[in-house]
Structures are given as C-alpha cells and as structure tokens.
Amino acid sequence: MTDDTLSMYGGECKALGPAKVGGFLVRFGTPADADVQGDFFTNQTYYGQAVKGQLDVVYHHGLGRVDDIANRLGNEIIGNGSIQVQDGGLWFEADLDMSKPDVKAVYAKASQGLLGWSSGSTERLVKREAVKAGITRIDRWPLIEASLSPKPVDPRNKAIALKALFDGEPPVAGSLIGRADTLVADVEAVVGLLQKASDQRHEQGRYLSAAKREAVKALRDVLAELYDTSAPRPDPNALQALQKRLLAARI
C-alpha cells in the first residue's frame, strides 16, 4: 500500500463567485475529535510547499465512477488555487476552468452545496505519531491535490485509501453498475479502516467491540442475500426436463 493515495475530507465547498470556489481543505482537531481511524490534524502538521504556493484541483481525486461527470473528466486538472492558514484549518480558494462544460457542471454542484473539499496525499510520505491508545496525530501530510468530491462529507476528517479501480480510461457505466461500483469502493474503504483498527487493537492485546463486529456481520448478511437473490434463474423448460429426469431416476 506504499503508493496508495490518501484522501481526507475537510468540509463543504462553497461557490464564492463566477468560477471561484472555497472551503476548508483541512480542519485542525484534537484527540477528542479524532476521526474514525483515530487520526487528527493540527496547525503544526507539515503540509508541504503547497501551503505557500498553488495547488491543482481535480474532481473526485481523478478516480471517475462516482458519477458521469467524473467518468468524463477522469484525472483532468480543472483548476488551481491557494491556501490560507486559519485558526480552524487550511482554507482553500480556487478558480475553475469554466471553458469546459463538465467543469461548469462541477461549479453548479458546488453552488447547490453538493460538493465537499477533500485533500489528497500519498501513504509513503505521511507520518503519524501515536498520542494515546487508538489515537494518532498526523505530523506530515504533503498535499498533492485538492479534490472536489460529491461524496458525503464527514463533519470531521476521515482518511480513506483510494486504490485504482480500473486501468486506462474509465467506462461510462449504466446507473446500476455505476452505483454498485461506487458502493464497492466505499466498502473497500470501510474494510481498510476496520482492518487497521483491528490490527491496532491486536497489537495492544484487544479486539474489535461486539457492536463493530455485529455491524460487519450485518453488512455481510445483506450483501450475501443480495448476491443469492440475483443468481440467474433456470429456464422453465430446462427445469421441467430436470424434474422429469429426477422422477425417472426414482423409479
């Protein structure tokens, strides 16, 4: 996982005027409001030289699949902006390239409050420091991109490893397949979070709580039931022929 891209949801993206969008790219926190993975940022975290210069903007980390706009844009850079360090976190304002119809659609989503800011870094450069059991402070998070994402934004930050889902240009999927692909990515992210939490607890001689294990079991049961009910049904004529053969075998 050394080359996995990491994303950290910061906050809602707001339209600030023609072609300009802004919001918190990173929020500062404390051990008391660490995310579900036990991580939190501070104003002492190292964010790289992007804090002093420009940072490129992409849509949904360039992964596609989340919607048709993402499929068409792919990893295209759609704008760039600069960061202001504020008391609450890293405030980011960017200008979008409105010459592209899909970017205009992205801006429209931002105007409707449908997008959130998500910062991107890479696992091999990130540095964490344990501050107490299950809680880690992020000391180094070199910013590599700012992403506008239609994913629901967590009130605090949530780190998710984003793995490549396909090779080459992403296909434009049908609605059901597209939503299923998005859910698969979400489930993979949850699995990664749970696996890390489980590993941390095992190192400390502990285990996941019964409530968390029950939640995992409930997810497994729902998916298993869906898979079973979606199995192809036999052709009625073939089924009738099979029943005749079974009856003949009993005679």
Secondary structure in CASP SS format (residue, H / E / C, confidence):
PFRMAT SS
TARGET T0000
AUTHOR 0000-0000-0000
METHOD secondary structure of the structure
MODEL  1
M C 1.00
T C 1.00
D C 1.00
D C 1.00
T E 1.00
L E 1.00
S E 1.00
M E 1.00
Y E 1.00
G E 1.00
G E 1.00
E E 1.00
C C 1.00
K E 1.00
A E 1.00
L E 1.00
G E 1.00
P C 1.00
A C 1.00
K E 1.00
V E 1.00
G E 1.00
G E 1.00
F E 1.00
L E 1.00
V E 1.00
R E 1.00
F E 1.00
G C 1.00
T C 1.00
P H 1.00
A H 1.00
D H 1.00
A C 1.00
D C 1.00
V C 1.00
Q C 1.00
G C 1.00
D E 1.00
F E 1.00
F E 1.00
T C 1.00
N C 1.00
Q C 1.00
T C 1.00
Y E 1.00
Y C 1.00
G C 1.00
Q H 1.00
A H 1.00
V H 1.00
K C 1.00
G C 1.00
Q E 1.00
L E 1.00
D E 1.00
V E 1.00
V E 1.00
Y E 1.00
H H 1.00
H H 1.00
G H 1.00
L C 1.00
G C 1.00
R C 1.00
V C 1.00
D C 1.00
D H 1.00
I H 1.00
A H 1.00
N H 1.00
R H 1.00
L H 1.00
G C 1.00
N C 1.00
E C 1.00
I C 1.00
I C 1.00
G E 1.00
N E 1.00
G E 1.00
S E 1.00
I E 1.00
Q E 1.00
V E 1.00
Q C 1.00
D C 1.00
G C 1.00
G E 1.00
L E 1.00
W E 1.00
F E 1.00
E E 1.00
A E 1.00
D E 1.00
L E 1.00
D C 1.00
M C 1.00
S C 1.00
K C 1.00
P H 1.00
D H 1.00
V H 1.00
K H 1.00
A H 1.00
V H 1.00
Y H 1.00
A H 1.00
K H 1.00
A H 1.00
S H 1.00
Q C 1.00
G C 1.00
L C 1.00
L C 1.00
G E 1.00
W E 1.00
S E 1.00
S E 1.00
G E 1.00
S E 1.00
T E 1.00
E H 1.00
R H 1.00
L H 1.00
V C 1.00
K E 1.00
R E 1.00
E E 1.00
A E 1.00
V E 1.00
K E 1.00
A C 1.00
G C 1.00
I E 1.00
T E 1.00
R E 1.00
I E 1.00
D E 1.00
R E 1.00
W C 1.00
P C 1.00
L C 1.00
I C 1.00
E E 1.00
A E 1.00
S E 1.00
L E 1.00
S E 1.00
P C 1.00
K C 1.00
P C 1.00
V C 1.00
D C 1.00
P C 1.00
R C 1.00
N C 1.00
K C 1.00
A E 1.00
I E 1.00
A E 1.00
L E 1.00
K C 1.00
A C 1.00
L C 1.00
F C 1.00
D C 1.00
G C 1.00
E C 1.00
P C 1.00
P C 1.00
V C 1.00
A C 1.00
G C 1.00
S H 1.00
L H 1.00
I H 1.00
G H 1.00
R H 1.00
A H 1.00
D H 1.00
T H 1.00
L H 1.00
V H 1.00
A H 1.00
D H 1.00
V H 1.00
E H 1.00
A H 1.00
V H 1.00
V H 1.00
G H 1.00
L H 1.00
L H 1.00
Q H 1.00
K H 1.00
A H 1.00
S H 1.00
D H 1.00
Q H 1.00
R H 1.00
H H 1.00
E H 1.00
Q C 1.00
G C 1.00
R C 1.00
Y C 1.00
L C 1.00
S C 1.00
A H 1.00
A H 1.00
K H 1.00
R H 1.00
E H 1.00
A H 1.00
V H 1.00
K H 1.00
A H 1.00
L H 1.00
R H 1.00
D H 1.00
V H 1.00
L H 1.00
A H 1.00
E H 1.00
L H 1.00
Y H 1.00
D H 1.00
T H 1.00
S C 1.00
A C 1.00
P C 1.00
R C 1.00
P C 1.00
D C 1.00
P H 1.00
N H 1.00
A H 1.00
L H 1.00
Q H 1.00
A H 1.00
L H 1.00
Q H 1.00
K H 1.00
R H 1.00
L H 1.00
L H 1.00
A H 1.00
A H 1.00
R H 1.00
I C 1.00
END
